[in-house]
Amino acid sequence: MARHGGRGWNSKVLGAALGVTLLAAGASVWTAQAGALGSPSPKATTSAARGSALKPVAEDIVHASDQGARGVNITIDDGPDPVWTPQVLDVLRQYGVKATFCMVGTQAQAHPDLVKQVVAAGHRLCDHSVSHDTTMDKKPQAYQAQQILDAERMITQASGGVRPMYYRAPGGAFTPYSRHLAASRGMRPLGWNVDSKDFERPGTAAIVATVEQELPGGPTILFHDAGGDRSQTVEALRQILPRLKEQGYSYGFPVR
């Protein structure tokens, strides 16, 4: 997986990350805090509700699709965003596609209505850390725990009780510790096979071409619905989704 550069999240929201001043207290503090999330979740759509029970999952990074060899996993990172997430949801709805939304904790906290819309539409939630720090793999375990567990709590609260089913490290900055911690919370570490490069805004045609060229290498495609103008992403999805269906692909979720 390619490592993405800074998205501007660090300077914007790191100061708002909950519990940063307690890093020296160790990961056990954060694990104890997160234990409060163990209560049953409200009913939700079938796709999202599967993540509601706190059950450990495999800790290796998943790339495969539950739809098999011709499956495709659409994953959307860095939101939710009040401008672009609704447009992405509209395109997904138009073509009957379910996706996995990897949400930044502070974004979810700021836009709980959008988190609920994602869940109501049958999409799955993914923990993408509190502040999108792409250097997390170089930070102490207590910091990694804070980023993962506070984001889990923020997303779960914003959704109305539906838990994230996956954890995607910002920029792919996984560590054995972060993978184990996420998996122990029922969040499968989630990678990607195809980086659409949409974050660079190379043009809709370039995004579509990248996806088509790289898809034979694996089913999980990375897009973004926040962090700037995502109009190219929306239009690329509008072109890619029906085209891949015509080529015999089916849309699913990453294997749990």
C-alpha positions, 0 to 999 in steps of 0.5 A: 500500500502506498503511504499518503502524505499529510492531509492537513488533519494533523494541524487542524484537529490534533489539538482536539483529540481527546485524551492526548495529555494522557499519553503517558498513562499507557494503553490500558487507560484507553482500553478501559475507557473504550470498554464502556462501548460494550453495551448492545447497539440499537438496530440498524441496517443489516450491513452496518449492524454486523459490527455492533457486537464486540467480538475479536476478529482476525488481525491481519490486514484484509484486502479480499472481497466477500464477493470472491474473485470478481468482487470489488470493495469500494472504500471511502476515506477521510469524511464525512464531509457535508459537501461531498459525502451526500454526493457520494451517497447519491451516486452509490444509491443510484447504482445500488452499490454499498461501500465502506466509509473510513471516517476520521473521528473528529469529522464523525463527531462534527457531522453525526447526521451524515454518519447516520445517513451512511449507516441507514443506507446500508454502508459499513463504518471504518475507524480511520483514527482521530486526527489522520496522523500518517506517522502513527506507526512511529508513535508510542503505543499509548498514542496509537491506542488513543487515536484508535479507541477515541475514534471508535467511540466518536464514530459509534456515538455519532452513528447512534450506536453502530460500531466501526467494523474495520480499522484503516491506519492513516496512510497505511501506518499500521503496526503489529500493536495497532492491528492487534488492538483494533482486532480485539475491538472487533475492527478488522485492519483494512488495507487497499489494493487500488489507490485511485489517486483521487486525492491528488485531483489528477482529473476524472479520466485519470482516476478512472484509468488508474482504477481500471489498470490496477483492479486486476491486482486486487479488489479494494479501491481507495477513494476520498470524500473529504480533504478538499474538492472531491468533484472528480471523485464523484464523477469518477464513481459515476463512471466506474460503478456501472462500467465495472458491473458491465464487466462482470464485477459485483460489489461487496465488503472487505472480508471480516 
